[in-house]
């Protein structure tokens, strides 16, 4: 059964439970009220995207500067959040235990000792939030010594500069989270937090990256094609449909993509822009060069990839995610 919660992590399951730890992107530098609002939107979007892609047994937990996602589909959920959810800086699948040193040691021994190979170099990175009888440096040292003492036969050695394996521990008040990997998120701001933007498309290679850039910056993407539907590549259309489905307010909107029935008319574009209550228009450089002088100067125009290079990996990651 699906659950969506904004409770503290004290209500999460114990006994070394596994979670996805989600770290914020730009949300972390916002003022208290804005941060709270953006965090709420991010939690809602994580829940929405995971349900959209078939993960309904989830619980989303807000812990101020971290979000935790509990589900039986950890790897799939981590992949979806990393590739499709704006506002996320990075995320990790973590093991949870109490902040008691003995429990942390037991957790490390039970779940992470198998990852240490013969003669491997390693490091323990630790950080903490709250009051404890140890510092972050002391915690890293204590766990590092524990690993060495219990793995003498493997001839391990510490390398804090370029370790082959890094174990990370994050202590937050009465909880500790242990992990050894970190996936990069797409950053930006939570979806639909910055208003509607009209995305002008014409079946160019930069059309989808432009739309993704607006999506990543928290904008709702309303699409306006200057070419008839039959002239737009079908794979491109499917990619746009996927992008639109990721935006809750646009998923069931009938006119998400406008296609002209006759010759393109700049006055209709401006009228459509006003009808959809957009805040700006984005377009490729080629379209900008052709029609920018005909668009009223009161309408902001973005040409994202004049200043931001196409992130090919982000684009490939987006395209690689399928519903099944």
C-alpha positions, 0 to 999 in steps of 0.5 A: 500500500502506498504511503506518502509522509513528511514525518521525521526519520524517527518513524522509519523502520530500524534493524538496518533498514535500507532507504534511498537518501536524497540530497537537495540541489539548489533548495538547500540555499533557499530561505526557510519558507521557500525551502519548505515549499520547494521541499514539499514540491520535490517530495510530491514529485518523487512520489508522482514519478515513482508511481508513474513508473510502477512503484507504488509501495513507497514511503517518502520521509522528510528530514529537513536537509535530506529526503528518504525513500523507502520501497522494495524497489530500491535500485529502480527507484534510485535510477528513476529519481536520478534521471528524471527528478529535478531538484536532486543533487545526489542520492545513495542507497543506505543502510540505517541504524542508530547512532550508537557506535556498536550498532554502526560497527555491527551494520558495517560488518554485516553489510559492507565487509564483503566489499573489502577485497584483498590488499585493497586501499580504503577510506572512511568518510564520516559526517554528523549532525546533532550532539554526539560524544564523537566528532566526524573525524573521530567517527571515521577513525574509529570505524577505520580501525574497526575495519582493519582490526577485523580484516587482518587477513585481507591486508587492507590499508588506509588511503585518504587521498585516492582510495579504491573503496570509500565507505561513508557514514552520515549520522543525523541525531539518533540515526546513522546511515552507512553507504558506499556509492553516490548517484548524481542527480540532474540538479535544478529546481523541483518540477512546476515551481517556476511557471509555464514556458512555451517551448517552440519546436521544429524537429531540431536536435536542440528541441528536446535538450531545450525543453529538458533544460526548462523542465530541469529549472522548474518550468512547465513546458507547453510545446508549440510546433511550427511544423505540421505533426507529420513532419516531426519525427515520431521518436522525438514526439514520444520523447516529448510525450514522456517529458510532458507526462513527468509534469503532473499538471500537464499529464492530462492536458489535451493541448500539450503540443500545438501543431499548425493546421496550415502555414505557421503564423507568428501572431497565433504563437503570441496569442497561444502564449497568452492563452496558456499564461506562459511567462517566457518562450524558449527556442533554438538559435535557428528559430530565434534568428528567424523570428525573434524580431517579430515577437513583442519585446515584452515577452522574455525569450530564452535560448538555453543552449547559447549559454548552456552546452547540451549535457549529452549524458543527461539527455541519454539518461532521460531517453534510456528510461522506459515505462516498463 
